[in-house]
């Protein structure tokens, strides 16, 4: 799996040559005892500067990635929870799931359907996935970028510029990173504005990802950790 993902051409195929919208394992919706909790969490997101995000981000998307000389487009699914969990699902061109990735502050899990392997890494080794741009961002920062919200947890990590009282650009620099996030288009869902088209470019190496959110829903999702679908396990 490591060698497979380290190959830029294969990585781009894994990430983006996908067209099916079917999912093998749909997310599990949590039971919220008080509907007012969800309403209050959504209401809080009307502001573009929030201390914390108290509801989960669930979106289907289309993406275009440029990584060196390789350029590809396709479909994906992203979940980011209020509890700092991420699940990324890559769909197979002919239908079904090709790759599932789960990450939190402790572990990374991968179900690789192409090689029929299940792999677990410590969270500190996320660079082994070698996903351009995403590997340089924490889950807090990805949460802020996808929601288009400046949160207290990313203060000092991302700089920003506002236009019409909402973020237009986010910036992050590091030893191998000169990242510029541009919000091209917004959409209104559940009475709040959320990004619809997001451009992310690393000026350091020229890699870029353009995300178009095709279906967005704020909700409460549970049991994102992956079940081992295969016999082999690598640590």
C-alpha positions in Angstrom: 0.0 0.0 0.0 2.8 2.4 0.9 4.6 1.8 -2.4 1.3 2.1 -4.3 0.4 5.4 -2.7 3.9 6.8 -3.1 3.6 6.4 -6.9 2.2 9.8 -8.1 0.5 8.4 -11.2 -1.2 5.6 -9.3 -2.1 8.0 -6.5 -3.9 10.3 -8.9 -5.8 7.3 -10.3 -6.7 6.2 -6.8 -7.9 9.6 -5.8 -9.6 10.9 -8.9 -10.4 8.5 -11.7 -13.7 7.7 -10.1 -17.2 8.3 -11.4 -19.6 6.2 -9.4 -21.7 7.7 -6.6 -22.5 4.4 -5.0 -21.0 3.7 -1.5 -20.2 0.3 0.0 -20.5 1.5 3.6 -22.8 4.6 4.1 -22.0 6.6 7.3 -24.1 5.8 10.4 -26.2 8.7 11.7 -26.0 9.3 15.4 -29.2 9.7 17.5 -29.4 13.2 18.9 -31.8 13.2 21.9 -32.7 16.9 21.6 -33.3 18.4 18.1 -32.5 21.8 19.6 -28.8 20.7 19.9 -28.5 20.3 16.1 -30.4 23.6 15.5 -28.1 25.5 17.8 -25.0 24.0 16.2 -26.1 25.0 12.7 -27.2 28.4 14.0 -23.7 29.0 15.3 -22.2 28.4 11.9 -23.9 31.5 10.6 -20.7 33.3 11.9 -17.4 32.9 10.0 -15.4 33.1 13.2 -16.3 30.4 15.7 -14.5 29.0 18.8 -15.4 25.4 18.0 -17.5 23.5 15.4 -20.2 21.4 17.1 -21.6 19.5 14.1 -20.1 17.1 11.6 -19.3 17.9 8.0 -20.5 15.4 5.4 -20.1 16.0 1.7 -19.9 14.2 -1.7 -17.5 15.9 -4.0 -15.8 16.0 -7.4 -12.1 16.9 -7.5 -9.3 17.8 -9.9 -5.8 17.1 -8.9 -2.5 18.2 -10.4 0.6 16.4 -9.1 3.6 16.9 -11.2 2.8 16.0 -14.8 -0.3 14.0 -13.8 -3.8 15.6 -14.0 -7.0 13.7 -13.3 -10.6 14.3 -12.2 -13.2 12.3 -10.4 -15.4 11.8 -7.3 -15.0 11.4 -3.6 -16.7 11.6 -0.2 -15.3 13.5 2.8 -16.5 13.4 6.5 -15.0 15.6 9.2 -16.4 15.3 12.7 -16.6 17.6 15.6 -14.4 15.0 17.5 -11.5 15.5 15.1 -12.0 12.4 12.9 -11.7 12.2 9.1 -13.0 9.6 6.7 -12.1 9.9 3.0 -13.7 7.5 0.5 -12.5 6.9 -3.0 -14.9 5.3 -5.5 -14.0 2.9 -8.2 -14.6 3.9 -11.9 -16.9 0.9 -12.4 -18.8 1.3 -9.1 -18.2 0.5 -5.5 -15.4 1.6 -3.1 -11.7 1.5 -4.2 -10.1 3.0 -1.0 -11.2 4.1 2.5 -9.0 6.1 4.8 -9.8 6.9 8.4 -7.7 9.3 10.5 -7.9 10.8 14.0 -5.4 12.1 16.5 -4.1 8.6 17.2 -4.3 6.3 14.2 -4.8 6.0 10.4 -6.7 3.1 9.0 -6.8 2.1 5.3 -8.9 -0.5 3.5 -7.3 -0.9 0.1 -9.8 -2.8 -2.1 -7.5 -2.9 -5.1 -4.8 -5.0 -3.2 -7.3 -6.4 -0.7 -5.2 -5.2 2.3 -6.0 -3.4 5.6 -3.3 -1.2 7.0 -2.9 0.7 10.3 -0.4 3.6 10.9 0.3 5.8 13.9 -1.2 9.3 13.3 2.3 10.7 13.2 3.0 8.8 10.0 0.3 10.3 7.9 2.9 11.3 5.4 3.1 7.6 4.3 -0.2 8.2 2.5 1.6 10.9 0.5 -1.6 12.7 -0.5 -0.6 16.1 -1.9 -1.6 19.1 0.2 -3.8 17.0 2.6 -0.7 15.5 4.2 0.4 19.0 5.3 -2.8 19.9 7.1 -4.2 18.9 10.5 -7.7 17.7 10.9 -8.5 21.0 12.6 -7.2 22.9 9.6 -9.1 20.7 7.1 -12.2 21.3 9.1 -11.7 25.1 8.9 -11.0 25.0 5.2 -14.0 22.8 4.2 -16.4 24.7 6.4 -14.9 28.1 5.4 -14.7 29.1 9.1 -11.9 30.6 11.2 -11.8 28.6 14.4 -10.0 29.1 17.7 -8.2 25.8 17.2 -6.3 26.9 14.1 -5.3 30.4 15.2 -1.7 31.0 14.2 -1.7 28.2 11.7 -3.7 29.7 8.9 -3.8 33.4 7.9 -6.7 34.7 5.9 -8.3 37.5 3.9 -12.0 38.4 4.0 -14.3 39.6 1.2 -17.9 40.5 1.9 -17.3 39.5 5.6 -16.4 35.9 4.7 -13.1 34.2 3.9 -11.8 34.6 0.4 -8.2 33.3 0.9 -6.5 31.2 3.5 -2.7 30.9 3.7 -0.3 28.5 5.3 3.5 28.3 5.0 6.1 25.7 6.1 9.4 24.1 5.2 7.8 22.3 2.2 4.6 24.3 1.9 3.4 27.6 0.5 -0.4 26.9 0.5 -3.0 29.3 -0.9 -6.7 28.3 -0.5 -9.2 30.3 -2.6 -12.9 30.2 -2.2 -14.4 30.5 -5.7 -18.0 29.9 -4.9 -20.4 29.5 -1.9 -23.8 27.9 -1.5 -26.5 28.2 1.1 -27.4 25.0 3.0 -29.6 24.7 6.2 -29.6 28.6 6.4 -25.8 28.9 6.4 -23.3 29.6 3.7 -20.7 26.9 3.0 -18.0 26.7 0.3 -19.0 25.0 -2.9 -15.8 25.4 -5.0 -12.4 25.4 -3.2 -9.1 25.7 -4.9 -6.0 24.6 -3.0 -2.5 25.2 -4.4 0.9 24.5 -3.0 3.2 27.1 -4.6 6.2 25.2 -3.2 5.8 22.2 -5.6 3.0 23.3 -7.9 0.6 20.6 -6.7 -3.1 21.6 -6.5 -6.5 20.3 -5.7 -9.8 21.8 -6.8 -12.9 20.5 -4.9 -16.5 21.0 -6.0 -19.0 20.0 -3.3 -21.9 18.3 -5.1 -23.9 17.4 -2.0 -23.4 18.8 1.5 -25.2 17.9 4.8 -24.4 19.0 8.3 -25.2 16.1 10.6 -24.0 13.9 13.5 -22.2 10.7 12.3 -20.9 7.8 14.3 -18.7 4.7 14.0 -16.3 6.1 11.3 -13.5 3.8 12.2 -13.0 1.1 9.5 -13.7 -2.6 9.8 -10.9 -4.8 8.6 -12.3 -6.3 5.4 -9.2 -8.3 4.7 -6.9 -10.8 6.4 -3.6 -9.0 6.0 -2.7 -6.2 8.4 0.4 -4.0 8.2 1.7 -1.7 11.0 
